[in-house]
Amino acid sequence: MAALMAGALLAGCATQPEPVAVQPPAPVETKTPEILEQAPASPPAGIFRPDLPVPPLPLPAPLPGPAPAAPPLVRPLPTQGQARVLELLPPTLTRDRKGWAGDIADTFAALRLAPTDSNVCAAIAVIEQESGFQADPEVPGLSRIAWREIEARRQRYGIPKLALDAALSKTSPTGQTYKRRLDTLRTERQMSALYDDMIAELPGGSLLLSGYNPVRTGGPMQVSVAFAEAHAREKAPRTFSDGDTRRAVFTRRGGVYFGIAHLLDYPAPYSTPLYRFADFNAGHYSSRNAAFQQAVARLTKKPLVLDGDLLSYDNGRPSTKPSATQKAVLALSRRLKLDADEINAGLRQEKTDAFARTPVYQRLFSLADGSSGGRTPREAMPRINLKSPKIQRKLTTEWFAKRVNMRYGNCMVRAARSGMPN
């Protein structure tokens, strides 16, 4: 069900975007002050256990002599952060406000992210947009969608219908038949667990589901399971296995942790939060890369799709087939004074912060600035249509980003009214 879980899930959304009159400062990836880095290294920084509370970070002993100047207010301790998050949560959230505030505050402490009003409001806005503050949101028509996809897979792999019906009539590890579980699916967490059982226990289940669980997003922030697994391997290798990470994504605590990591735990100095929200939907640095594509199109006078992907991809991996953007940049090689290998080496870094420091990026924008007589935009909205069996109308990354941006603006208004800005 690869298509089912691609893109953002838009549970609990209103039907029309509303503009924000005043644009608050953009949330950026900001680590807490050096004082926090002196906390004990066990568990290591970045490791988070969704099933355990994050302990308060101890402050160092005072140094002798005159007291140093007070550092900027960032509310580093989880108890203080939780109180502020409570003030910033939307008033419509009436169920377990303290639980949500605690998980959000603990995540900022675990990731060593400064819990500024801007950063906290960014996280709140995405949670509100993606799930309406539901840890495991229900998906309307999920059972019907699952049955339709299973039937399509049955036909694709030539599995006789009688054989599939017989297999699905077997009792699953929960005590229900697989058919009964399919008929009563309500959430992605249920679907993910069902697929795990089908792959492991059901005759032909591995063939039917291509040997892997096709549920790709989940939890209150609809974060990608692939991102969560990569994050766990790179930053918390002793805490998660892939299976543990997948299960954690569908919990409130784990979903909030991985969702905030995806949203804020990478450097992206955009001028407004709108583009970070677009990145959450389209992928890290998609807004920066869309601006790069826009500059290439203007220099070459050739139309390009501003989707934020500079290379072609097959199943998430760079393809050997050159993309339209890649071809257009290579056509500028003489003006850029770079050969094909140098250009391709730079483009391969498109998913990282380092791309902005490559010769191909810097020289292309130097050309674009000179051609336009001014500074060419370094950020642009990715032009991506959101497609999923669950989406019944035309939605785009821009729609998603603007909806989240509106909620972010509302949260920043609450922050201003409650005082203690940071």
Contacts in CASP RR format, 6 or more apart in sequence:
PFRMAT RR
TARGET T0000
AUTHOR 0000-0000-0000
METHOD contacts of the structure
MODEL  1
MAALMAGALLAGCATQPEPVAVQPPAPVETKTPEILEQAPASPPAGIFRP
DLPVPPLPLPAPLPGPAPAAPPLVRPLPTQGQARVLELLPPTLTRDRKGW
AGDIADTFAALRLAPTDSNVCAAIAVIEQESGFQADPEVPGLSRIAWREI
EARRQRYGIPKLALDAALSKTSPTGQTYKRRLDTLRTERQMSALYDDMIA
ELPGGSLLLSGYNPVRTGGPMQVSVAFAEAHAREKAPRTFSDGDTRRAVF
TRRGGVYFGIAHLLDYPAPYSTPLYRFADFNAGHYSSRNAAFQQAVARLT
KKPLVLDGDLLSYDNGRPSTKPSATQKAVLALSRRLKLDADEINAGLRQE
KTDAFARTPVYQRLFSLADGSSGGRTPREAMPRINLKSPKIQRKLTTEWF
AKRVNMRYGNCMVRAARSGMPN
1 145 0 8 1.000
1 146 0 8 1.000
1 149 0 8 1.000
1 214 0 8 1.000
1 215 0 8 1.000
2 214 0 8 1.000
2 216 0 8 1.000
3 387 0 8 1.000
3 388 0 8 1.000
3 389 0 8 1.000
4 145 0 8 1.000
4 149 0 8 1.000
4 214 0 8 1.000
4 215 0 8 1.000
4 216 0 8 1.000
4 388 0 8 1.000
4 389 0 8 1.000
4 390 0 8 1.000
5 188 0 8 1.000
5 214 0 8 1.000
5 215 0 8 1.000
5 216 0 8 1.000
5 217 0 8 1.000
5 218 0 8 1.000
5 388 0 8 1.000
6 216 0 8 1.000
6 387 0 8 1.000
6 388 0 8 1.000
7 217 0 8 1.000
7 281 0 8 1.000
7 386 0 8 1.000
7 388 0 8 1.000
8 130 0 8 1.000
8 217 0 8 1.000
8 222 0 8 1.000
8 280 0 8 1.000
8 281 0 8 1.000
8 386 0 8 1.000
8 397 0 8 1.000
8 400 0 8 1.000
9 130 0 8 1.000
9 131 0 8 1.000
9 137 0 8 1.000
9 139 0 8 1.000
9 217 0 8 1.000
9 218 0 8 1.000
9 222 0 8 1.000
9 388 0 8 1.000
9 390 0 8 1.000
10 129 0 8 1.000
10 130 0 8 1.000
10 386 0 8 1.000
10 391 0 8 1.000
10 395 0 8 1.000
10 400 0 8 1.000
10 403 0 8 1.000
11 130 0 8 1.000
11 131 0 8 1.000
11 132 0 8 1.000
11 134 0 8 1.000
11 137 0 8 1.000
11 138 0 8 1.000
11 139 0 8 1.000
11 222 0 8 1.000
12 129 0 8 1.000
12 131 0 8 1.000
12 132 0 8 1.000
13 129 0 8 1.000
13 403 0 8 1.000
14 403 0 8 1.000
17 399 0 8 1.000
17 402 0 8 1.000
17 403 0 8 1.000
17 406 0 8 1.000
18 406 0 8 1.000
19 402 0 8 1.000
19 406 0 8 1.000
20 405 0 8 1.000
20 406 0 8 1.000
20 408 0 8 1.000
20 409 0 8 1.000
23 272 0 8 1.000
23 274 0 8 1.000
24 118 0 8 1.000
24 121 0 8 1.000
24 273 0 8 1.000
24 408 0 8 1.000
24 409 0 8 1.000
24 412 0 8 1.000
25 118 0 8 1.000
25 273 0 8 1.000
26 118 0 8 1.000
26 269 0 8 1.000
26 270 0 8 1.000
26 271 0 8 1.000
26 272 0 8 1.000
26 273 0 8 1.000
26 274 0 8 1.000
26 275 0 8 1.000
26 276 0 8 1.000
27 116 0 8 1.000
27 118 0 8 1.000
27 119 0 8 1.000
27 121 0 8 1.000
27 122 0 8 1.000
27 264 0 8 1.000
27 273 0 8 1.000
27 276 0 8 1.000
27 408 0 8 1.000
28 118 0 8 1.000
28 267 0 8 1.000
28 268 0 8 1.000
28 269 0 8 1.000
28 270 0 8 1.000
28 276 0 8 1.000
29 113 0 8 1.000
29 264 0 8 1.000
29 265 0 8 1.000
29 266 0 8 1.000
29 267 0 8 1.000
29 268 0 8 1.000
30 113 0 8 1.000
30 114 0 8 1.000
30 116 0 8 1.000
30 119 0 8 1.000
31 112 0 8 1.000
31 113 0 8 1.000
31 114 0 8 1.000
32 74 0 8 1.000
32 76 0 8 1.000
32 112 0 8 1.000
32 113 0 8 1.000
32 114 0 8 1.000
32 115 0 8 1.000
33 71 0 8 1.000
33 72 0 8 1.000
33 74 0 8 1.000
33 76 0 8 1.000
33 114 0 8 1.000
35 59 0 8 1.000
35 60 0 8 1.000
35 71 0 8 1.000
35 76 0 8 1.000
36 57 0 8 1.000
36 76 0 8 1.000
36 112 0 8 1.000
37 45 0 8 1.000
37 112 0 8 1.000
38 60 0 8 1.000
39 45 0 8 1.000
39 57 0 8 1.000
39 58 0 8 1.000
40 58 0 8 1.000
43 49 0 8 1.000
43 239 0 8 1.000
44 236 0 8 1.000
44 238 0 8 1.000
45 112 0 8 1.000
46 110 0 8 1.000
46 111 0 8 1.000
46 112 0 8 1.000
46 235 0 8 1.000
46 236 0 8 1.000
47 110 0 8 1.000
47 235 0 8 1.000
47 236 0 8 1.000
47 238 0 8 1.000
47 239 0 8 1.000
48 54 0 8 1.000
48 106 0 8 1.000
48 107 0 8 1.000
48 110 0 8 1.000
48 111 0 8 1.000
48 236 0 8 1.000
48 239 0 8 1.000
48 254 0 8 1.000
48 257 0 8 1.000
49 239 0 8 1.000
50 248 0 8 1.000
50 251 0 8 1.000
50 253 0 8 1.000
50 254 0 8 1.000
50 255 0 8 1.000
50 257 0 8 1.000
51 253 0 8 1.000
53 106 0 8 1.000
54 78 0 8 1.000
54 106 0 8 1.000
54 109 0 8 1.000
54 110 0 8 1.000
56 77 0 8 1.000
56 78 0 8 1.000
56 79 0 8 1.000
56 109 0 8 1.000
57 76 0 8 1.000
57 77 0 8 1.000
57 109 0 8 1.000
72 422 0 8 1.000
73 420 0 8 1.000
73 422 0 8 1.000
74 114 0 8 1.000
74 115 0 8 1.000
74 116 0 8 1.000
74 422 0 8 1.000
75 81 0 8 1.000
75 84 0 8 1.000
75 115 0 8 1.000
75 422 0 8 1.000
76 109 0 8 1.000
76 115 0 8 1.000
77 109 0 8 1.000
78 102 0 8 1.000
78 105 0 8 1.000
78 106 0 8 1.000
78 109 0 8 1.000
79 105 0 8 1.000
81 101 0 8 1.000
81 105 0 8 1.000
81 108 0 8 1.000
81 115 0 8 1.000
82 98 0 8 1.000
82 101 0 8 1.000
82 102 0 8 1.000
82 104 0 8 1.000
82 105 0 8 1.000
83 101 0 8 1.000
84 105 0 8 1.000
84 115 0 8 1.000
84 117 0 8 1.000
84 120 0 8 1.000
84 420 0 8 1.000
85 100 0 8 1.000
85 101 0 8 1.000
85 102 0 8 1.000
85 104 0 8 1.000
85 105 0 8 1.000
85 115 0 8 1.000
85 120 0 8 1.000
85 124 0 8 1.000
86 97 0 8 1.000
86 98 0 8 1.000
86 101 0 8 1.000
87 414 0 8 1.000
87 415 0 8 1.000
87 418 0 8 1.000
88 117 0 8 1.000
88 120 0 8 1.000
88 121 0 8 1.000
88 124 0 8 1.000
88 411 0 8 1.000
88 414 0 8 1.000
88 415 0 8 1.000
88 418 0 8 1.000
89 97 0 8 1.000
89 100 0 8 1.000
89 101 0 8 1.000
89 124 0 8 1.000
90 124 0 8 1.000
90 128 0 8 1.000
90 133 0 8 1.000
90 407 0 8 1.000
90 410 0 8 1.000
90 411 0 8 1.000
90 414 0 8 1.000
93 100 0 8 1.000
93 133 0 8 1.000
95 133 0 8 1.000
99 252 0 8 1.000
100 127 0 8 1.000
100 133 0 8 1.000
100 252 0 8 1.000
100 256 0 8 1.000
103 252 0 8 1.000
103 253 0 8 1.000
103 254 0 8 1.000
103 256 0 8 1.000
103 257 0 8 1.000
104 120 0 8 1.000
104 123 0 8 1.000
104 124 0 8 1.000
104 256 0 8 1.000
104 260 0 8 1.000
105 115 0 8 1.000
106 253 0 8 1.000
106 257 0 8 1.000
107 113 0 8 1.000
107 123 0 8 1.000
107 256 0 8 1.000
107 257 0 8 1.000
107 260 0 8 1.000
107 261 0 8 1.000
108 114 0 8 1.000
108 115 0 8 1.000
108 119 0 8 1.000
108 120 0 8 1.000
108 260 0 8 1.000
109 115 0 8 1.000
110 257 0 8 1.000
111 257 0 8 1.000
111 260 0 8 1.000
111 261 0 8 1.000
111 264 0 8 1.000
111 265 0 8 1.000
113 119 0 8 1.000
113 260 0 8 1.000
113 264 0 8 1.000
113 265 0 8 1.000
116 422 0 8 1.000
117 411 0 8 1.000
117 412 0 8 1.000
117 415 0 8 1.000
117 421 0 8 1.000
117 422 0 8 1.000
118 273 0 8 1.000
118 412 0 8 1.000
119 264 0 8 1.000
120 411 0 8 1.000
121 408 0 8 1.000
121 409 0 8 1.000
121 411 0 8 1.000
121 412 0 8 1.000
121 415 0 8 1.000
122 263 0 8 1.000
122 264 0 8 1.000
122 273 0 8 1.000
122 276 0 8 1.000
122 277 0 8 1.000
122 408 0 8 1.000
123 221 0 8 1.000
123 256 0 8 1.000
123 259 0 8 1.000
123 260 0 8 1.000
123 263 0 8 1.000
123 264 0 8 1.000
124 407 0 8 1.000
124 408 0 8 1.000
124 411 0 8 1.000
125 277 0 8 1.000
125 404 0 8 1.000
125 405 0 8 1.000
125 407 0 8 1.000
125 408 0 8 1.000
125 409 0 8 1.000
125 410 0 8 1.000
125 411 0 8 1.000
126 221 0 8 1.000
126 259 0 8 1.000
126 263 0 8 1.000
126 277 0 8 1.000
126 280 0 8 1.000
126 404 0 8 1.000
127 133 0 8 1.000
127 220 0 8 1.000
127 221 0 8 1.000
127 256 0 8 1.000
128 407 0 8 1.000
129 400 0 8 1.000
129 403 0 8 1.000
129 404 0 8 1.000
129 407 0 8 1.000
130 137 0 8 1.000
130 220 0 8 1.000
130 221 0 8 1.000
130 222 0 8 1.000
131 137 0 8 1.000
131 219 0 8 1.000
131 220 0 8 1.000
131 221 0 8 1.000
131 222 0 8 1.000
132 220 0 8 1.000
133 220 0 8 1.000
134 220 0 8 1.000
135 219 0 8 1.000
135 220 0 8 1.000
135 250 0 8 1.000
135 251 0 8 1.000
135 252 0 8 1.000
135 255 0 8 1.000
136 187 0 8 1.000
136 188 0 8 1.000
136 189 0 8 1.000
136 218 0 8 1.000
136 219 0 8 1.000
136 220 0 8 1.000
136 250 0 8 1.000
136 251 0 8 1.000
136 252 0 8 1.000
137 187 0 8 1.000
137 188 0 8 1.000
137 219 0 8 1.000
137 220 0 8 1.000
138 186 0 8 1.000
138 187 0 8 1.000
139 145 0 8 1.000
139 186 0 8 1.000
139 187 0 8 1.000
139 188 0 8 1.000
139 390 0 8 1.000
140 390 0 8 1.000
141 390 0 8 1.000
142 185 0 8 1.000
142 186 0 8 1.000
142 187 0 8 1.000
142 188 0 8 1.000
142 191 0 8 1.000
142 390 0 8 1.000
143 182 0 8 1.000
143 183 0 8 1.000
143 184 0 8 1.000
143 185 0 8 1.000
143 186 0 8 1.000
145 389 0 8 1.000
145 390 0 8 1.000
146 182 0 8 1.000
146 185 0 8 1.000
146 191 0 8 1.000
147 182 0 8 1.000
148 389 0 8 1.000
149 214 0 8 1.000
149 389 0 8 1.000
150 164 0 8 1.000
150 182 0 8 1.000
150 208 0 8 1.000
153 159 0 8 1.000
153 208 0 8 1.000
153 209 0 8 1.000
153 210 0 8 1.000
154 161 0 8 1.000
154 164 0 8 1.000
154 208 0 8 1.000
157 207 0 8 1.000
157 208 0 8 1.000
159 204 0 8 1.000
159 207 0 8 1.000
159 208 0 8 1.000
164 208 0 8 1.000
165 179 0 8 1.000
167 178 0 8 1.000
167 202 0 8 1.000
167 203 0 8 1.000
167 204 0 8 1.000
167 205 0 8 1.000
168 177 0 8 1.000
168 178 0 8 1.000
168 179 0 8 1.000
168 182 0 8 1.000
168 202 0 8 1.000
169 177 0 8 1.000
169 178 0 8 1.000
169 179 0 8 1.000
170 177 0 8 1.000
170 178 0 8 1.000
170 202 0 8 1.000
171 177 0 8 1.000
172 178 0 8 1.000
172 181 0 8 1.000
172 194 0 8 1.000
172 197 0 8 1.000
172 198 0 8 1.000
172 201 0 8 1.000
172 202 0 8 1.000
173 197 0 8 1.000
173 201 0 8 1.000
174 181 0 8 1.000
174 197 0 8 1.000
178 194 0 8 1.000
178 197 0 8 1.000
178 198 0 8 1.000
178 202 0 8 1.000
181 190 0 8 1.000
181 194 0 8 1.000
182 194 0 8 1.000
185 191 0 8 1.000
185 194 0 8 1.000
187 250 0 8 1.000
188 215 0 8 1.000
188 217 0 8 1.000
188 218 0 8 1.000
188 219 0 8 1.000
188 250 0 8 1.000
189 218 0 8 1.000
189 219 0 8 1.000
189 250 0 8 1.000
191 215 0 8 1.000
192 213 0 8 1.000
192 215 0 8 1.000
192 218 0 8 1.000
192 246 0 8 1.000
192 250 0 8 1.000
195 209 0 8 1.000
195 213 0 8 1.000
195 214 0 8 1.000
195 215 0 8 1.000
196 213 0 8 1.000
198 205 0 8 1.000
198 208 0 8 1.000
198 209 0 8 1.000
199 205 0 8 1.000
199 206 0 8 1.000
199 209 0 8 1.000
199 211 0 8 1.000
199 212 0 8 1.000
199 213 0 8 1.000
202 208 0 8 1.000
205 211 0 8 1.000
213 225 0 8 1.000
213 246 0 8 1.000
215 225 0 8 1.000
216 224 0 8 1.000
216 225 0 8 1.000
216 226 0 8 1.000
217 223 0 8 1.000
217 224 0 8 1.000
217 225 0 8 1.000
218 225 0 8 1.000
218 249 0 8 1.000
218 250 0 8 1.000
218 255 0 8 1.000
219 249 0 8 1.000
219 250 0 8 1.000
219 251 0 8 1.000
219 252 0 8 1.000
219 255 0 8 1.000
220 252 0 8 1.000
220 255 0 8 1.000
220 256 0 8 1.000
221 255 0 8 1.000
221 256 0 8 1.000
221 258 0 8 1.000
221 259 0 8 1.000
221 260 0 8 1.000
221 262 0 8 1.000
221 263 0 8 1.000
223 249 0 8 1.000
223 255 0 8 1.000
223 258 0 8 1.000
223 259 0 8 1.000
223 262 0 8 1.000
224 262 0 8 1.000
225 245 0 8 1.000
225 246 0 8 1.000
225 249 0 8 1.000
227 258 0 8 1.000
227 261 0 8 1.000
227 262 0 8 1.000
228 245 0 8 1.000
228 246 0 8 1.000
228 248 0 8 1.000
228 249 0 8 1.000
228 255 0 8 1.000
228 258 0 8 1.000
228 259 0 8 1.000
229 240 0 8 1.000
229 242 0 8 1.000
229 245 0 8 1.000
229 246 0 8 1.000
231 258 0 8 1.000
231 261 0 8 1.000
231 262 0 8 1.000
232 239 0 8 1.000
232 240 0 8 1.000
232 242 0 8 1.000
232 244 0 8 1.000
232 245 0 8 1.000
233 240 0 8 1.000
240 248 0 8 1.000
245 258 0 8 1.000
248 254 0 8 1.000
248 255 0 8 1.000
248 257 0 8 1.000
248 258 0 8 1.000
249 255 0 8 1.000
249 258 0 8 1.000
262 280 0 8 1.000
262 284 0 8 1.000
263 276 0 8 1.000
263 280 0 8 1.000
264 276 0 8 1.000
266 284 0 8 1.000
266 353 0 8 1.000
267 353 0 8 1.000
268 275 0 8 1.000
268 276 0 8 1.000
268 279 0 8 1.000
268 284 0 8 1.000
268 285 0 8 1.000
268 287 0 8 1.000
268 288 0 8 1.000
268 353 0 8 1.000
270 276 0 8 1.000
270 287 0 8 1.000
270 288 0 8 1.000
270 379 0 8 1.000
271 379 0 8 1.000
272 405 0 8 1.000
273 405 0 8 1.000
273 408 0 8 1.000
274 381 0 8 1.000
274 401 0 8 1.000
274 402 0 8 1.000
274 405 0 8 1.000
275 287 0 8 1.000
275 288 0 8 1.000
275 379 0 8 1.000
275 381 0 8 1.000
275 401 0 8 1.000
276 287 0 8 1.000
277 400 0 8 1.000
277 401 0 8 1.000
277 404 0 8 1.000
277 405 0 8 1.000
277 408 0 8 1.000
278 286 0 8 1.000
278 287 0 8 1.000
278 381 0 8 1.000
278 382 0 8 1.000
278 397 0 8 1.000
278 398 0 8 1.000
278 400 0 8 1.000
278 401 0 8 1.000
279 285 0 8 1.000
279 286 0 8 1.000
279 287 0 8 1.000
280 404 0 8 1.000
281 384 0 8 1.000
281 386 0 8 1.000
281 397 0 8 1.000
281 400 0 8 1.000
281 401 0 8 1.000
282 307 0 8 1.000
282 308 0 8 1.000
282 382 0 8 1.000
282 384 0 8 1.000
282 397 0 8 1.000
284 351 0 8 1.000
285 308 0 8 1.000
285 350 0 8 1.000
285 351 0 8 1.000
285 352 0 8 1.000
285 353 0 8 1.000
285 355 0 8 1.000
286 307 0 8 1.000
286 308 0 8 1.000
286 309 0 8 1.000
286 382 0 8 1.000
286 384 0 8 1.000
286 397 0 8 1.000
287 308 0 8 1.000
287 379 0 8 1.000
287 380 0 8 1.000
287 381 0 8 1.000
287 382 0 8 1.000
288 355 0 8 1.000
288 356 0 8 1.000
288 378 0 8 1.000
288 379 0 8 1.000
289 308 0 8 1.000
289 309 0 8 1.000
289 310 0 8 1.000
289 350 0 8 1.000
289 355 0 8 1.000
289 382 0 8 1.000
290 306 0 8 1.000
290 307 0 8 1.000
290 308 0 8 1.000
290 379 0 8 1.000
290 380 0 8 1.000
290 381 0 8 1.000
290 382 0 8 1.000
290 383 0 8 1.000
291 376 0 8 1.000
291 377 0 8 1.000
291 378 0 8 1.000
291 379 0 8 1.000
291 380 0 8 1.000
292 308 0 8 1.000
292 310 0 8 1.000
292 325 0 8 1.000
292 361 0 8 1.000
292 364 0 8 1.000
292 365 0 8 1.000
293 304 0 8 1.000
293 305 0 8 1.000
293 306 0 8 1.000
293 307 0 8 1.000
293 308 0 8 1.000
293 310 0 8 1.000
293 325 0 8 1.000
293 380 0 8 1.000
294 304 0 8 1.000
294 306 0 8 1.000
294 376 0 8 1.000
294 377 0 8 1.000
294 380 0 8 1.000
295 364 0 8 1.000
295 365 0 8 1.000
295 368 0 8 1.000
295 376 0 8 1.000
296 304 0 8 1.000
296 325 0 8 1.000
296 328 0 8 1.000
296 329 0 8 1.000
296 332 0 8 1.000
296 364 0 8 1.000
297 303 0 8 1.000
297 304 0 8 1.000
297 306 0 8 1.000
297 328 0 8 1.000
298 368 0 8 1.000
298 371 0 8 1.000
298 372 0 8 1.000
298 376 0 8 1.000
299 332 0 8 1.000
299 335 0 8 1.000
299 364 0 8 1.000
299 367 0 8 1.000
299 368 0 8 1.000
299 371 0 8 1.000
300 328 0 8 1.000
300 331 0 8 1.000
300 332 0 8 1.000
302 324 0 8 1.000
302 328 0 8 1.000
304 324 0 8 1.000
304 325 0 8 1.000
304 328 0 8 1.000
305 324 0 8 1.000
305 383 0 8 1.000
306 380 0 8 1.000
306 381 0 8 1.000
306 382 0 8 1.000
306 383 0 8 1.000
307 382 0 8 1.000
307 383 0 8 1.000
307 384 0 8 1.000
308 350 0 8 1.000
308 382 0 8 1.000
309 323 0 8 1.000
309 325 0 8 1.000
309 350 0 8 1.000
310 323 0 8 1.000
310 325 0 8 1.000
310 326 0 8 1.000
310 329 0 8 1.000
310 347 0 8 1.000
310 350 0 8 1.000
311 318 0 8 1.000
311 319 0 8 1.000
311 322 0 8 1.000
311 323 0 8 1.000
311 325 0 8 1.000
311 326 0 8 1.000
311 347 0 8 1.000
311 348 0 8 1.000
311 350 0 8 1.000
312 318 0 8 1.000
312 319 0 8 1.000
312 321 0 8 1.000
312 322 0 8 1.000
312 323 0 8 1.000
312 326 0 8 1.000
313 319 0 8 1.000
318 348 0 8 1.000
322 330 0 8 1.000
325 347 0 8 1.000
326 344 0 8 1.000
326 347 0 8 1.000
329 336 0 8 1.000
329 343 0 8 1.000
329 347 0 8 1.000
329 360 0 8 1.000
329 364 0 8 1.000
330 340 0 8 1.000
330 343 0 8 1.000
332 364 0 8 1.000
332 367 0 8 1.000
333 339 0 8 1.000
333 340 0 8 1.000
333 343 0 8 1.000
335 367 0 8 1.000
336 343 0 8 1.000
336 359 0 8 1.000
336 360 0 8 1.000
336 363 0 8 1.000
336 364 0 8 1.000
336 367 0 8 1.000
337 363 0 8 1.000
338 359 0 8 1.000
338 360 0 8 1.000
338 363 0 8 1.000
342 359 0 8 1.000
342 360 0 8 1.000
343 360 0 8 1.000
345 358 0 8 1.000
346 355 0 8 1.000
346 358 0 8 1.000
346 359 0 8 1.000
346 360 0 8 1.000
346 361 0 8 1.000
347 355 0 8 1.000
347 360 0 8 1.000
349 355 0 8 1.000
349 358 0 8 1.000
355 361 0 8 1.000
356 362 0 8 1.000
365 376 0 8 1.000
365 378 0 8 1.000
368 376 0 8 1.000
369 375 0 8 1.000
369 376 0 8 1.000
381 397 0 8 1.000
381 398 0 8 1.000
381 401 0 8 1.000
382 397 0 8 1.000
382 398 0 8 1.000
383 396 0 8 1.000
383 397 0 8 1.000
383 398 0 8 1.000
384 396 0 8 1.000
384 397 0 8 1.000
385 394 0 8 1.000
385 395 0 8 1.000
385 396 0 8 1.000
386 395 0 8 1.000
386 396 0 8 1.000
386 397 0 8 1.000
386 399 0 8 1.000
386 400 0 8 1.000
415 421 0 8 1.000
END
